[in-house]
Amino acid sequence: MSKKKIAIIGSGFSGLSAACYLAQKGHLVTIFEKNEAVGGRARMFEQEGFKYDMGPSWYWMPDVFDRFFADFGKKTSDYYKLLKLSPGFQIIFNDASTFSMVNDSEEQLKSFENIEKGSGNKLKKFLKNAEYKYNISMTDLVLKPCHSVSEFIRWDIIKEVIKTNLFSPLSYEVRALFKSEKLRQIVEFPVIFLGAMADKIPALYSIMNYAAMVQGTYYPNGGMVKIVEAMSDLAKSLGVEIITSSPIEKIEIEGNIARGVKINSKLIEFDAVLSAADYHHTEMNLLESKYRNYDEAYWEKRIFAPSSVLFYLGINKKIDKLIHHNLFFDTDYHAHAADIYEKPQWTKDPLFYVCCPSKTDKSVAPENCENVFILIPHAIQLEEDKTMVDHYFDTVVKRIEKYTGESILPHIIFKKQFTAQNFIEEYNSYKGNAYGLANTLMQTAFLKPKVKNKKVKNLFYAGQLTVPGPGVPPSIISGKIVAKELHNYLTLKN
Ligand SMILES: Cc1cc2nc3c(=O)[nH]c(=O)nc-3n(C[C@H](O)[C@H](O)[C@H](O)COP(=O)(O)OP(=O)(O)OC[C@H]3O[C@@H](n4cnc5c(N)ncnc54)[C@H](O)[C@@H]3O)c2cc1C
């Protein structure tokens, strides 16, 4: 087969991953990225000696990263040094008590027992089951392109579904096991990453508990941006061309074939196009309506992961009681969830997350300073409200001050905020969503937006809005799935 020219739109994890796999197959790959830097939601910025990862901060499922690099004969350690955080994270509750997720399983059981008698053994069983699910889903099921349900009609898969109750809501299982509200929140927290609460997420996703509680939380020294740098270095070494500051304006179609992409009103011809930009943006802004897989009504009915208000702060002193990952569950968990998913509105007393990577990594802040990143999730599509954003800043700073017993406000020497409007402007994100479509039961596997355009033969999609879903590891896997589909198409065609 002669070398084919492939355009990839977007340089997030899914675009970089697809580019590596396609270049490995011998194709001539060009990535077009609208922003100045590569990495999409995982870009980094540097200001006044502080280096901030703009989006993801939790490195879970290290085996997925290892498998990615191994596919190219490399090791993760060829690119960055991975540190295992201990404890992985802490949760701060409304009675001012804290829970630390330690790596030692016996210690974990003891801390569960301290909260509720008998819960240690229940946790052990729950995590054993989660490990089993992780092993079956992350090796085989997760790599399916999900064109149709038929890929899953295999007796061994059906048997697993029945045996492990994969499709009932995760919260049924958790709430049956644990009476303590604290334990329920600890066990249900990891699925928040999938964009919905545990009552809407199928029990299949206790694989997230296996990731968080058994595999542990890691940190690539230098920040999450090290993964982006590693993947773009690998892509370049395979011959991929990466062109930044280049927003694609249109995917040009003739008949049922994409001819190429338009940039500055000029057509650049390619043999195939893969969009790793937000799916909705690709379809609504880059394609004429007759070529779309889905219309606006389809997207209106989807359940999206929340948007977020983000604050990047530089603090000119050390804050003892913060650790690398801190979850402030010190207000009403259910009220905040209801304001995101049931009756979308600005919640008054939000839960929030504080990342303080300078606890682990001296390179991300000047000496004796802390690098603090705060994430406050909220419903998508809320009208931008400066008063609420200011209120959020005041309330989270006060609550961090209360928990740490330290004065923080006068020590903030750098502050940048990032809101839903920034998600729209910087990533063409649908209604400002932060991390794609939620992995609810009706939006899992073959029920997700398809990786292939149904009307244009050589147009494909990757990223957090298609399979397998939101998060860094799934986006990397998405690139692998779609690269295989696209390569198969080009091979069969020729
Ligand atoms: C605040 C935040 C925190 C998160 N935390 C975590 C975490 O801790 N752990 C985790 O695993 N995951 C986390 N996630 C999710 C994870 O970051 C994403 O799922 C993943 O990065 C998505 O990758 P992607 O390739 O699908 O999309 P993106 O990273 O959004 O990449 C798409 C790219 O397409 C570009 N683009 C858009 N339109 C065009 C166009 N017309 N022309 C050219 N380029 C275009 C965009 O600029 C962007 O660079 C977080 C996300 C956010 C936002």
The ligand as an ORCA input file, in Angstrom:
! r2SCAN-3c Opt
* xyz 0 1
  C     -10.017     20.721     34.261
  C      -9.885     19.289     33.813
  C      -9.404     18.347     34.686
  C      -9.268     17.021     34.272
  N      -8.720     16.123     35.130
  C      -8.402     14.892     34.684
  C      -7.571     14.045     35.473
  O      -7.130     14.443     36.555
  N      -7.264     12.813     34.989
  C      -7.718     12.373     33.762
  O      -7.404     11.231     33.374
  N      -8.475     13.180     32.991
  C      -8.806     14.436     33.401
  N      -9.497     15.288     32.604
  C      -9.995     14.816     31.310
  C      -8.905     14.768     30.252
  O      -8.082     15.892     30.344
  C      -9.569     14.743     28.869
  O     -10.514     13.682     28.803
  C      -8.563     14.569     27.735
  O      -7.467     15.419     27.895
  C      -9.292     14.831     26.411
  O      -8.428     14.638     25.331
  P      -9.007     14.813     23.856
  O      -7.907     14.490     22.922
  O     -10.268     14.055     23.684
  O      -9.473     16.349     23.737
  P      -8.731     17.750     23.929
  O      -7.658     17.673     24.923
  O      -9.783     18.766     24.160
  O      -8.084     18.010     22.507
  C      -8.816     18.512     21.421
  C      -7.944     19.507     20.694
  O      -8.609     19.933     19.503
  C      -8.297     21.303     19.295
  N      -9.269     21.873     18.368
  C     -10.576     22.141     18.590
  N     -11.147     22.653     17.470
  C     -10.167     22.710     16.519
  C     -10.125     23.135     15.168
  N     -11.217     23.592     14.542
  N      -8.946     23.083     14.498
  C      -7.818     22.608     15.100
  N      -7.809     22.188     16.385
  C      -8.974     22.224     17.086
  C      -8.359     21.886     20.688
  O      -7.692     23.116     20.761
  C      -7.672     20.782     21.495
  O      -6.287     20.999     21.547
  C      -9.652     16.629     32.970
  C     -10.151     17.586     32.084
  C     -10.251     18.904     32.496
  C     -10.747     19.920     31.527
*
